[in-house]
């Protein structure tokens, strides 16, 4: 697909959205009974499941930190998640890089000093890919951590943006990412406005960087409203269950 086809003369993208529109978002928490916290999120057709275990005693004593909790992140992609029907290896280098990025993103937000000599494990499974797998996984992790009762300084909300046909577009899907559009992923702390993660997949001219970052940040703030609504609804349901 050429870049000229990404946005039609009518101003619509390949999936019918306007350039500044997010994909449909559907999320819920407490989807796994065995985990301390869990969440499921759909952003467009990208689907991710998150599970959090801990704080708990470290499985490897050598990795124990005496002044704070150790955060472990495992990121995996289901073999049926895309049209490429191939086995996704758990230790694939790209998956490990993404897991490391997500780990660093949350290390600055989780109050790890509250739980010294323990570990918090975050498992992320991408069930279907239609673009934006990284930022969808980050949003799923945020929901699962809140569901587990892990204290954080703020939500971590993530979104992507790109630049094509002399304008920025929000929340790229698979076809748009496949067209080699420069794609920037931002993880934002909505309360303070601080950016905790910034990832650029390809080259982007410096003059275009600021509007793309701003658009991705605006997307993060919109997603914060969805995450907040999901948490509030989950809390209301839990309260009703306790009162019954």
N, C-alpha and C positions, 0 to 999 in steps of 0.2 A: 504494500500500500504506500502510495506516495504521500508526502506531507500535504500536498494540495487537497487531498481527499479527507484529511482529518476534520476540517471544518468546512461545511458546505457554504455556498453563497448565501443561504438563508441564515447562517450563523449557528447551525446545529452540528454537533459532533456525531461520530459514527453510531453512538447509542441513543441519540435523540436529545442529549443534554445540551444546555448552553455552556459556553466556555467556563463560567464561574460557578457551575452547579456541582454539588457533591452527588455521588451515587446514593441510592437508597441504602439506609443503614438499619439493621435489625440486630438487637443484642439482648442477651439475658444472662443471668448468673445462676449459680448453684445447680449446674446441670450434671455434675458428677457427685454421687453420694460418698465415695471413698476418699475424695480429696478434701483438704482443709479449705480450699477455695477453688472455684472453677467458673468458667464463663464460655459463652459461645457468641460469636459475632459474624455477621454477614455485611460486607460492604460491596454493594453490587452483587456480582456472582463469586466474589472471593470469600471463602468461608474458613474460619479458624477456631479451633478449640484450645482452651488454655486450662491448665491445672496447676495449683500451687500446693506444695506440701511444706509444712513447717510453720514457725521455727521448730526445729527438732535437732536431736543430737547428730553431729556429723557422722557420716558413714565411714569417712577416712579420717582417723585421728590426726594424721600428719597435716591435714588441711585446716585444722582447727585454728581459729583466730581468737585470742584471749580478750580483745577489747570490743569486738563487734561480730555480727553474724556474717557468714560467708554466703554469697548469692551464687547459685548455679543455674544456668539456663541451657535447656536443650531444645533446639529448634529442628523440626523435621517436616518433610513434605510427603504426603501420601502418594503412592505410585500412580493412583488413579486421578490425581488432582488436575491433570491437564491432558491435552490430546496426545502428548508424548507418553505412550504406555511403556515406560521403562522404570526399572527399580531405582528408587532414590536411596542411596547409601546413607546410613545414619551418620557416618563419620566423614561425609563429603566435605571437602575443604570450604566450598562456598557456604554450606549450611553452618559450618563451624564459625565462619567469619560473621554471619548474621547473628548467631547466638552470642558471640562475643560483643557485638555492637549493642544488642539488646541488654546484655548484662551491664555494660558500662553506662547505658542510659538510665537504668534503675538504681545503680549503686549510689548515684547522687541524690536520689529522691527518697528511698527507703531509709527509715531511721534504724540503721543496723546496730547502732550502739545500744539500743534498747534490749538486744538479745545477744549478749556476748557468748562465745563458746558454743554457737549453734549454727545451723545452716537453713537457708530457705531455697527450695528447689522450684523452679518454674519450667513447666513442660508446655511447649507450644507445638500444635499439630495443624498444619495447613491442609484442609480437606479438599479445597478446590481453589484454583488460581485463575483469576481474571484481572490481574494487575493489582499493584499496591499490596503485595503480600507482606512486606516488611511493616508498613504502618498499620495494617490490619492486625498483625500479630502483637504489636506494641499496645494497641488499644485493648485487645483481648487480655493481655497480661495485666493491664491496669485494672480491668474489671475483676479478674480473678484474685488479685492481691487485695483489693478492697473487700471482696467476698470472704477472703481468709482472715480479715481483720488485721492485716499487716499495716502498721502505721507508716504513712508517707507524708511528706511536706505538701504535696499537691498531686492532683491527677497528672498522668503523663498522657497527652493526647498527640496523635501523630497523623500526618496527612502528606500527600505528595502534590506537586505542581510541576508543570512543564512549560515550554515555550515553543510555539509554532505559529507560522503565518503572522509574525510580528505581534503576537499577543500571548499572554500567559493563560494557561488552562489548568483547572483544578481537578485533582483526584483522577489520575490517568487509569484507563482500563488496559486490558491485555493488548488489544489491537494498537492502541496509541503507544504503549511501551515498545511494541514490536516494530513500530515505524521509526525507531531510533530517535525519538524526541528526547532532548535533554531533560532528564527527570530528577527533581530534587525532592528528597524526603526530609521532613522537619518533624521533630518531637518537641513539643512545647509544654511548659508549665503554665496553664492559663491564669492562675492567680497572680503570679509575678510577671508573666510575659517572657520569662527566660527560655531560651532555646537550649535544650539538653542534648540534642542530637541533630546533626546535619549531614546528610549523605547525598552526594551527586553522582549519578551513574555514568554520565558522559560530559563532554565539554560544553560549557555555557559561557557566552561572552560576559565579561564583567559588567557591562552596562545593563544586561538583562537580569543579573543576579538578584538585585534588590526587589524588583516587582514580583519575581517568582517566589522569593522567600516570604514576602508580605502576603501573597495569595495563599501559600501553603499554611502560614500562620493563621490567617483568617479561617481556613478550613479546619484547623485544629480547634479553634474557638467554637466553631459550629458543632464539631464532634463532641466537645466537652458537654454541650447541652444534652446530647443524646446519652452520653455515658452517665451524666448526673441523673437524668430521668430514669434510666435503667436501675441505678443504685437506689433511688427513692422508691421505685415500684417494688423492688426486691425487699427493701426494709419494711414497707407497709405489709407485704405478704407474710414476712417473718413475724411481724408484730401480731397480726391476726391469728397466726398459728399458735403463738405463745398464749394469747388471751383465751383461746378456745378451750 
